Amino acid sequence: EAAVTQSPRNKVAVTGGKVTLSCNQTNNHNNMYWYRQDTGHGLRLIHYSYGAGSTEKGDIPDGYKASRPSQENFSLILELATPSQTSVYFCASGGGLGGSSAETLYFGSGTRLTVL
Amino acid sequence: SQWGEENLQALSIQEGEDVTMNCSYKTYTTVVHWYRQDSGRGPALIILIRSNEREKRSGRLRATLDTSSQSSSLSITAAQCEDTAVYFCATGAGAKLTFGGGTRLTVRP
């Protein structure tokens, strides 16, 4: 079974503070993704990566940075957190040979972030 | 139907009924994923249909894809209470995968 682990599970941050959300996958997948999910809405793509050293902007990248230092790890960084970034964040990994989205995505359990 | 920034839609049916959820997409896609999300968990893939397929079946699930109208559907036959969940479609080309707004399906006993 593919494994994607997110940390922390819950995080409370103050406005203007720096927040780092971490994701680790043990599947040797090429692609990794960060989505946010707000109550009553679907998942919105923030950043994604084709592999180590690569980060690409998704549909809502403003206010977020991403880092992919290795095949296994993908971080989401909020340099100056704002209350509007309060949400549940999901990380996912996918086989995606050749940068394709045609393979199953495996999701972590999510990180609930509250920015006060 | 569901797409992008649209709010989560809701469907409520009786156990044993059939149900179909629709998904329309706006940009070129090579694949349509359908995921279900149970409360408090991340989404999990239930069926994937590629652009060269018109229909895909898996147990009580049936997905269709019409690339000319840029739409896909997910049908559940004889729904069970355990099918209660939120269902999302996701589309993409290359590594970018974008999710629709989702449908909250409630199956009543």
Interface residues (C-beta under 8 A of the other chain):
Chain A: V4 N30 N31 Y33 Y35 G40 H41 G42 L43 R44 L45 Y48 S49 Y50 E56 G58 D59 F90 A92 G94 G96 G99 S100 S101 A102 T104 L105 F107 G108 S109 G110
Chain B: Q2 G4 E5 E6 N7 L8 T30 V31 H33 Y35 R41 G42 P43 A44 L45 L48 R50 F88 A90 G92 A93 G94 A95 K96 L97 T98 F99 G100 G101 G102
